[in-house]
Amino acid sequence: MAFITREQIKGYQRGVSVANESLGTIQAKAAAINASSADVSIFLSHSHKDKDLIQPAIAFLRSHGVSVYVDWMDEGMPDVVSGETAKKIKEKIRQQKKFLVMVTENSKDSRWVPWELGFADPVKGMDHIATFPIAEKSDFAQNEYMKIYPKIYFITDTWYVWKQDPSGIQKVTDWLRG
């Protein structure tokens, strides 16, 4: 199992093959998902220090046929962070089907990432939360509490959500539909 690296995820924005996935395969999967399922939406929790990874992460997620909500791209968010910001984020987490945490070295130091996850946990439940580890190289240390959540990994030509319980792993596309 391997984490995706910063350079690999940036390849999605450029339309480059990532972890041996061809662009044609990616596009075919996205078309099949879009044709066969309802609109699935994800709240993407992340550190604002990782803004350079947002567009590539959105491209990756859209290649799996989902829409992605990012707070700072929402024109309805207040210009200045306040209690109103927190209320709106809670509302948006409730509205999206899935909650995904982009886990990087920067997210460990974020004030908002653990807050958003702490809110999402009881609202979404473990079946609708996953982490998306993005590393500088191939691995990194993450906060202990992140280890209890399912993770997105690349295993032998396919993206999976790996759970640390008896249900094991499932394809990302299946997790998104569930």
Beta strands, then each sheet from edge to edge (+ up, - down):
strand 1: 4-5
strand 2: 40-45
strand 3: 66-69
strand 4: 98-103
strand 5: 129-135
strand 6: 151-155
strand 7: 158-162
strand 8: 169-171
sheet 1: 1+ 5+ 4+ 2+ 3+
sheet 2: 6+ 7- 8+
end
